[in-house]
């Protein structure tokens, strides 16, 4: 698990102990380092991260993910959907201003990086999910 918030990581440490590798780092620095080491990962899952990325950061994130994803690997990420039912409350009460994306926007970012995307949303239509794999015939 990678996160830049030491308090969140401490909660995970307390609940899961040595069952997980826990790293405190900026995600971009961590992914660049993994790329430079030639790491290849089979499965990457992220929740509550891309909602903070503007389009430029989102594209960079996808490029870094592409560089470390193993040929048969997959990535699953989530992003809040535009106009979900609690958006107003999150912004007005919690002062939580996210970057909302549709399923189509998530798929566009994935395709731009050379992934084959599959998107869906959960029952409340608050969160869009995007599963990404290497494009057929482009698995290097």
C-alpha positions as CSV (number, residue, x, y, z in Angstrom):
1,X,0.0,0.0,0.0
2,X,1.3,3.4,-0.9
3,X,0.0,6.7,0.5
4,X,1.5,10.0,1.5
5,X,-0.7,10.3,4.6
6,X,1.1,8.9,7.7
7,X,-2.1,8.8,9.8
8,X,-3.9,6.7,7.2
9,X,-0.9,4.4,6.9
10,X,-0.8,3.9,10.7
11,X,-4.4,2.8,10.7
12,X,-3.6,0.2,8.0
13,X,-0.5,-0.9,10.0
14,X,-2.6,-1.4,13.2
15,X,-5.2,-3.4,11.4
16,X,-3.0,-5.5,9.1
17,X,0.4,-5.5,10.6
18,X,3.0,-7.3,8.5
19,X,0.4,-8.7,6.0
20,X,1.0,-5.7,3.7
21,X,4.0,-3.7,2.5
22,X,3.2,-0.2,3.5
23,X,5.1,2.7,1.9
24,X,4.8,6.4,2.7
25,X,5.4,8.3,-0.5
26,X,4.0,10.6,-3.2
27,X,2.4,8.3,-5.8
28,X,4.2,9.9,-8.7
29,X,7.6,9.6,-7.1
30,X,6.8,6.0,-6.1
31,X,5.7,5.0,-9.6
32,X,8.7,6.7,-11.2
33,X,11.0,4.8,-8.9
34,X,9.2,1.6,-9.7
35,X,9.5,2.3,-13.4
36,X,13.3,3.0,-13.0
37,X,13.8,-0.2,-11.2
38,X,12.0,-2.1,-14.0
39,X,9.2,-3.4,-11.8
40,X,6.3,-5.1,-13.4
41,X,3.1,-5.4,-11.4
42,X,0.2,-7.8,-12.1
43,X,-2.5,-5.9,-10.3
44,X,-2.9,-2.2,-9.4
45,X,-5.9,-0.9,-7.5
46,X,-6.6,2.7,-6.5
47,X,-9.5,4.4,-4.8
48,X,-9.8,8.0,-3.7
49,X,-6.8,9.2,-5.7
50,X,-7.6,10.2,-9.2
51,X,-10.4,12.5,-8.0
52,X,-7.7,15.0,-7.1
53,X,-5.8,14.9,-10.5
54,X,-6.4,17.4,-13.2
55,X,-6.3,16.0,-16.7
56,X,-2.5,16.6,-17.1
57,X,-1.8,14.7,-13.9
58,X,-4.3,12.0,-14.9
59,X,-2.4,11.4,-18.2
60,X,1.0,11.3,-16.4
61,X,-0.5,8.8,-13.9
62,X,-1.7,6.6,-16.7
63,X,1.7,6.7,-18.5
64,X,3.4,5.6,-15.3
65,X,0.9,2.9,-14.7
66,X,1.4,1.7,-18.3
67,X,5.2,1.5,-17.7
68,X,4.9,-0.8,-14.7
69,X,1.9,-3.0,-15.6
70,X,2.9,-6.6,-16.4
71,X,1.8,-7.9,-19.9
72,X,-1.2,-9.8,-18.5
73,X,-1.8,-7.4,-15.6
74,X,-4.8,-5.2,-14.9
75,X,-5.5,-1.9,-13.2
76,X,-8.7,-0.9,-11.4
77,X,-9.3,2.7,-10.4
78,X,-12.3,4.6,-9.2
79,X,-13.4,8.2,-9.6
80,X,-16.5,10.1,-8.3
81,X,-19.1,10.7,-11.1
82,X,-20.3,14.2,-12.0
83,X,-23.6,15.1,-10.4
84,X,-23.7,12.3,-7.9
85,X,-26.2,12.8,-5.0
86,X,-23.8,14.0,-2.4
87,X,-21.6,16.3,-4.5
88,X,-23.2,19.4,-3.1
89,X,-22.9,18.3,0.5
90,X,-19.2,17.2,0.0
91,X,-18.4,20.6,-1.4
92,X,-20.5,22.9,0.8
93,X,-20.1,21.1,4.2
94,X,-16.9,19.3,3.9
95,X,-15.1,21.8,1.6
96,X,-14.1,18.7,-0.4
97,X,-13.7,19.8,-4.0
98,X,-12.9,16.8,-6.3
99,X,-12.5,16.4,-10.0
100,X,-15.5,14.4,-11.2
101,X,-15.3,12.2,-14.3
102,X,-17.8,10.2,-16.3
103,X,-17.2,6.6,-17.3
104,X,-16.5,7.9,-20.8
105,X,-13.8,10.3,-19.5
106,X,-12.1,7.5,-17.6
107,X,-12.2,5.3,-20.7
108,X,-10.7,8.2,-22.8
109,X,-7.8,8.6,-20.4
110,X,-7.2,4.9,-20.5
111,X,-7.3,4.7,-24.3
112,X,-5.0,7.7,-24.6
113,X,-2.4,5.8,-22.6
114,X,-2.8,2.6,-24.7
115,X,-5.0,0.6,-22.4
116,X,-8.2,-1.3,-23.2
117,X,-10.7,0.0,-20.7
118,X,-13.9,-1.5,-19.3
119,X,-16.0,0.9,-17.2
120,X,-19.0,0.6,-14.9
121,X,-20.7,2.4,-12.0
122,X,-22.0,1.1,-8.7
123,X,-25.6,1.0,-7.7
124,X,-25.8,4.6,-6.3
125,X,-24.3,6.1,-9.5
126,X,-21.7,7.9,-7.3
127,X,-18.5,6.2,-8.4
128,X,-17.3,5.2,-11.8
129,X,-14.8,2.3,-12.1
130,X,-12.4,1.7,-14.9
131,X,-10.5,-1.6,-15.4
132,X,-7.6,-1.3,-17.7
133,X,-5.5,-3.9,-19.5
134,X,-2.9,-3.6,-22.2
135,X,-4.4,-3.1,-25.6
136,X,-4.6,-6.3,-27.7
137,X,-1.4,-6.7,-29.6
138,X,0.3,-3.9,-27.5
139,X,1.5,-5.8,-24.5
140,X,5.1,-4.6,-24.2
